[in-house]
Every structure is written in C-alpha cells, then in structure tokens.
C-alpha cells in the first residue's frame, strides 16, 4: 500500500481527504497534520511515499516546506488555486487535486503515484517544479475590470464594480445587481469569472457571482448547500451550490 502523509491547515479538508483515501483501500495514512511547522519533523521521520500537501498555509507555504525536506517524497498538491498557477505542476508531472476533492481526481493521482513508486514512471524533478512555479507567479498580474458596461438601446452606462452586489443569470440574460437597480451586461457568468478580480468576486453557483464585500451572513441549507444573505436593502439571498461551498468558505476564511 502507498504510505501517505496529509498536510492541510483546514481540519475539514484533512478529514475529507482521509475519508476518501480510506475508501480506496490503496493507502496507509501514516500521519496527518494542520500545522506545517509541527508537521515538518514528522514528515522527515516517517518518510512517506507521498505527501498530500496544501499550498496556502499560515507561517509556511507548501513550497517553503518542500524546500526544507530531504529526501523529498512524491507530492500531490491539494489546492483551490486557479488553473493558471498549476501549469507548472503539469509539465513536471507532479499531480494536484483541486478542492473540493472528488473521488475521480483522487484515483487519477493515486494511479500516477503507484506508477512512480513501482518505477514505471520517472520521478518528477521537484526543484525544476519550484523554479517554474516561481517564474509563473512573477508574471504581471492580470488587469481585472473596474467597471462594466450596460447597454440599453443607444445608451451605454458604466457601472462601477464597487457598487455591484452580485451578478446573476436570468431569462437568458446576465444582470449586474446594485442597491439602486439591476443592469443588463453583455458577458456570461463564465466570462465574468475570468474578467473579475477573484479577491473581490466569488462564483457561488453556475448562474451567480457575489461581491464578497456585500456578504452579510451564511446559512447552511439542505443537500449540503448554503445560502448567502447580502448587505443590501432587500437582504437578497443567493444560493451556493454544493460543489462551491468549500471554495466560498475558504475565500472568506471560515
């Protein structure tokens, strides 16, 4: 069996991954931790075959931790980072799991780990990975929209995004909601997700994006979903789909 160590600063993430790994019957979990500083000597002593590793953690990032481990185990990153930051992982054959982790993703990663452990696939060059990752994050940041156009006949209004509480799709149109009124915009929700600053707007549903500055309350809902109540005069409620709950909680630091 594959000997694995789990490291993620979010206890719920460790619990979920533990459950998924145990269900495969292919992995022996030799250790798990939520504190990278405390986990470092344990990983060095246990020398697992594979380290399931979060990237963004307090005090020490996953990359910082890797630079202090010798010899280094195989690494499967567990992360909520956007796809662009993960290209370096792909070219170096280091696998990754996007949160919320699903069983199909995990099977793919375990198959890859087994091939490397058995010698059927070359061990990835982790130092090359770290160098490529550093180069990728040093690229100029994308310019995100600060305002968005709304066309009505021959008139075009520019709406400041700081006023937009959320975007939603309805009746085959996309709307930008503000405390004053709703504006029709030309972009789809999927397009807006790429054009808006992810620090300001979070995708909560296939048909909705929410401005985090306007989130007032979170309520658990049926079937693993959540409901967001906004800070507007109408106390607007926006549903969070089950597959987006983890990302929303992580974005809000809860």
C-alpha positions in Angstrom: 0.0 0.0 0.0 1.0 3.6 -0.6 2.2 5.3 2.6 0.8 8.8 2.7 1.0 11.9 4.9 -1.7 14.6 4.8 -0.9 18.3 5.5 -3.6 21.0 5.2 -4.3 23.9 7.6 -8.1 23.3 7.2 -9.2 20.4 9.5 -12.3 19.7 7.4 -10.1 19.3 4.3 -7.9 16.7 6.2 -11.0 14.9 7.4 -12.5 14.7 3.9 -9.3 13.6 2.2 -8.7 10.9 5.0 -12.2 9.6 4.3 -11.7 9.5 0.5 -8.3 7.8 0.8 -9.5 5.2 3.3 -12.4 4.4 0.9 -9.9 3.5 -1.9 -8.3 0.7 0.2 -5.0 1.6 -1.5 -3.4 3.9 1.0 -2.0 3.7 4.5 -2.2 7.1 6.1 0.9 7.2 8.3 0.3 10.8 9.5 -1.8 13.9 9.1 -1.4 17.5 10.4 -2.8 21.0 10.1 0.3 22.9 11.2 3.2 22.9 8.6 5.8 23.8 11.2 4.9 20.9 13.5 4.5 18.6 10.6 7.9 19.1 9.1 9.9 16.8 11.6 7.1 14.2 11.4 7.4 14.0 7.6 11.2 13.8 7.8 10.9 10.9 10.3 8.1 9.0 8.7 9.4 9.3 5.2 6.1 8.7 3.4 5.8 7.6 -0.2 3.6 10.6 -1.0 2.7 13.9 0.7 -0.7 15.3 0.1 0.1 19.0 0.5 -1.9 22.2 0.7 -0.1 25.3 -0.8 -1.5 28.3 1.1 -0.9 27.8 4.8 0.0 30.2 7.7 3.6 30.5 8.8 4.9 28.3 6.0 3.6 27.7 2.4 3.7 24.2 0.9 6.6 25.3 -1.3 8.5 26.6 1.7 8.0 23.2 3.5 9.2 21.2 0.5 12.4 23.2 0.3 13.2 22.0 3.8 12.6 18.3 3.3 15.4 16.0 2.2 14.9 13.5 0.8 11.6 14.8 -0.7 8.6 12.5 -1.0 6.3 12.4 -4.0 3.9 15.3 -3.8 0.3 15.7 -4.7 -0.9 19.2 -4.2 -4.3 19.9 -2.8 -5.4 23.4 -3.6 -8.1 25.8 -4.5 -5.8 27.9 -6.7 -6.9 28.8 -10.2 -5.8 26.7 -13.2 -3.2 29.1 -14.5 -1.0 28.7 -11.4 -1.0 24.9 -11.8 0.5 24.7 -15.3 4.0 24.3 -13.8 2.7 21.2 -12.0 1.5 19.6 -15.2 4.7 20.0 -17.1 6.7 18.4 -14.3 4.3 15.5 -13.9 3.5 16.5 -10.2 -0.1 15.8 -9.7 -2.6 18.1 -8.0 -6.2 17.9 -6.7 -8.5 20.9 -6.9 -10.7 21.5 -3.9 -13.3 20.2 -3.3 -11.5 17.0 -4.0 -13.6 14.3 -5.8 -13.0 10.5 -5.9 -12.3 10.6 -9.6 -9.5 13.1 -9.2 -8.0 11.1 -6.3 -8.0 7.9 -8.4 -6.0 9.6 -11.1 -3.5 10.9 -8.6 -3.1 7.5 -6.9 -2.6 5.7 -10.2 0.2 8.2 -11.0 1.8 7.8 -7.6 1.8 4.0 -7.9 3.5 4.1 -11.3 6.3 6.2 -9.9 6.7 4.2 -6.8 6.9 1.0 -8.8 9.4 2.5 -11.2 7.1 2.6 -14.2 7.3 6.3 -14.5 10.2 8.8 -13.9 10.2 10.6 -10.6 9.4 14.3 -11.2 12.1 16.9 -10.7 10.7 18.9 -7.8 13.4 21.6 -7.9 12.5 22.3 -11.5 8.9 22.5 -10.5 9.6 25.1 -7.8 11.6 27.2 -10.2 8.8 27.0 -12.8 6.2 27.9 -10.3 8.2 30.9 -9.0 8.5 32.1 -12.6 4.8 31.7 -13.2 3.7 33.8 -10.2 6.2 36.5 -11.0 4.4 37.3 -14.3 2.5 40.6 -14.3 -0.9 40.3 -12.7 -3.9 40.2 -15.0 -5.8 43.5 -15.3 -9.3 43.0 -14.0 -12.3 45.1 -14.8 -13.1 48.1 -12.5 -16.4 48.9 -14.2 -18.7 47.2 -16.6 -20.8 48.5 -19.5 -24.6 48.1 -19.6 -26.2 48.8 -23.0 -29.9 49.9 -23.3 -30.7 50.8 -26.9 -28.2 53.5 -27.9 -27.2 54.3 -24.4 -24.2 52.8 -22.6 -23.9 53.1 -18.8 -20.7 52.4 -17.0 -21.3 50.7 -13.7 -18.6 50.7 -11.0 -18.0 47.2 -9.8 -17.7 48.5 -6.2 -21.4 49.1 -6.4 -22.3 45.6 -7.7 -23.5 43.3 -5.0 -23.7 40.3 -7.3 -24.1 39.1 -10.9 -26.8 36.6 -11.8 -28.2 35.0 -15.0 -31.9 35.0 -15.6 -34.1 34.7 -18.7 -31.0 34.1 -20.9 -29.5 37.5 -19.8 -26.8 38.4 -17.3 -27.5 41.1 -14.8 -25.3 43.2 -12.5 -27.2 43.9 -9.3 -26.7 47.1 -7.4 -28.6 48.6 -4.4 -30.2 51.0 -6.8 -31.2 48.8 -9.8 -30.1 45.9 -12.0 -28.2 46.4 -15.2 -28.1 44.1 -18.2 -24.5 43.2 -19.2 -23.1 41.5 -22.3 -20.9 38.9 -20.6 -21.9 35.5 -19.4 -21.3 34.4 -15.8 -18.4 32.2 -17.1 -16.8 35.1 -18.9 -17.2 37.4 -15.9 -15.5 34.9 -13.6 -12.3 35.3 -15.8 -12.6 39.1 -16.1 -13.3 39.9 -12.4 -10.8 40.1 -9.6 -11.2 36.8 -7.7 -10.3 38.6 -4.5 -13.5 40.6 -4.9 -15.9 38.3 -6.6 -16.5 34.6 -5.9 -18.5 32.2 -8.1 -21.2 30.6 -5.9 -23.3 28.9 -8.5 -23.2 28.3 -12.2 -25.5 31.3 -12.6 -24.2 33.7 -9.9 -21.1 35.6 -8.8 -21.1 37.5 -5.5 -19.1 40.5 -4.3 -17.5 39.4 -1.1 -17.7 42.9 0.4 -21.5 42.6 0.3 -21.8 39.2 2.1 -23.5 39.6 5.4 -24.5 36.1 6.5 -24.0 32.5 5.6 -26.7 29.9 6.3 -26.4 26.1 5.9 -29.1 24.8 3.6 -30.4 21.4 2.5 -28.4 18.8 0.5 -25.1 20.3 1.6 -25.8 23.7 0.1 -25.6 27.1 1.6 -27.4 30.4 1.4 -25.7 33.8 1.4 -27.6 36.9 2.6 -26.3 40.2 1.2 -25.9 43.6 2.8 -28.4 45.4 0.7 -31.8 46.9 1.5 -33.6 43.8 0.3 -31.4 41.4 2.2 -31.0 39.5 -1.0 -30.4 35.7 -0.7 -28.2 33.9 -3.1 -27.9 30.1 -3.1 -24.4 28.5 -3.0 -24.3 25.2 -4.9 -22.9 22.2 -3.0 -19.7 22.0 -5.2 -18.9 25.6 -4.4 -19.4 25.6 -0.6 -15.8 24.8 0.2 -14.4 27.4 -2.1 -16.7 30.1 -0.7 -15.7 29.2 2.9 -12.0 29.2 2.0 -12.3 32.6 0.3 -14.0 34.0 3.4 -11.5 32.4 5.7 -14.0 30.3 7.6 
